[in-house]
Amino acid sequence: TLAPSTDFSPLLQQHNPVRLGELLAEIMRLVSATQRRLIILEDIQWFDASSLEMLQSFLLSDPGNLTLIALCRTGDGGGRQALFDYLAHKEAIWLKKIKLVPFDKEETKAFCELSLKRPLRDEEIEPIFQETEGVPLFISELLNLLKEGESVHSLPNRLSGIIENRIQSLSPYQKNILEYLSVFTSEVFYNDFIALFDKDRVQLAEGIEY
């Protein structure tokens, strides 16, 4: 265990991503000593420079018996992919890349037939593929519509309804965060957002994490 006298306040005040990465690696070595641990990082295309610096420090500091899965939107990887390539070159990690792409028309047909449990004609697949562009999420939603007896062309309205329902499920505080984020047309740096939002860092991080 960590020494009871360990004082983390200077680390947090100085905002030292390298030291924070080292500390997290030390903690992970302790908790993974007897059993492999799994960490999943979603949407790393949104990681800022400090977050990437902390991640690099964490992985270079021997975090122990660990499997890390990092998810990144296609085409938005940029320096994120270069970071993992660098770490693999340094033999700090064993890297396996898996590229997920939309289904082509034949894969879309196979997916639909498996879900609907019946063969589909080409004239049935064509509008499905055109509406969904082979994206599995959209295909699944469209198949749900078809099972309910609705039209293929109902998909766009259905997807907007899904997004609206997800927004409605947020707490008032999280909706407030979303309203502030909507001001920015592209990326926003965490420290700039904190200054604008004027809220406690921990509370804000918990709200964004949802």
Stockholm file with secondary structure:
# STOCKHOLM 1.0

chainA/1-210         TLAPSTDFSPLLQQHNPVRLGELLAEIMRLVSATQRRLIILEDIQWFDASSLEMLQSFLLSDPGNLTLIALCRTGDGGGRQALFDYLAHKEAIWLKKIKLVPFDKEETKAFCELSLKRPLRDEEIEPIFQETEGVPLFISELLNLLKEGESVHSLPNRLSGIIENRIQSLSPYQKNILEYLSVFTSEVFYNDFIALFDKDRVQLAEGIEY
#=GR chainA/1-210 SS CCCTTCCCHHHHHHTCHHHHHHHHHHHHHHHTSSSCEEEEECCGGGCCHHHHHHHHHHHHTCCCSEEEEECCCTTCCTHHHHHHHHHHHTTSSCCCCCCCCCCCHHHHHHHHHHHHTSCCCHHHHHHHHHHHTTCHHHHHHHHHHHHTTCCGGGHHHHHHHHHHHHHHTSCHHHHHHHHHHTTCSSCCCHHHHHHHHCCCHHHHHHHHHC
#=GC SS_cons         CCCTTCCCHHHHHHTCHHHHHHHHHHHHHHHTSSSCEEEEECCGGGCCHHHHHHHHHHHHTCCCSEEEEECCCTTCCTHHHHHHHHHHHTTSSCCCCCCCCCCCHHHHHHHHHHHHTSCCCHHHHHHHHHHHTTCHHHHHHHHHHHHTTCCGGGHHHHHHHHHHHHHHTSCHHHHHHHHHHTTCSSCCCHHHHHHHHCCCHHHHHHHHHC
//
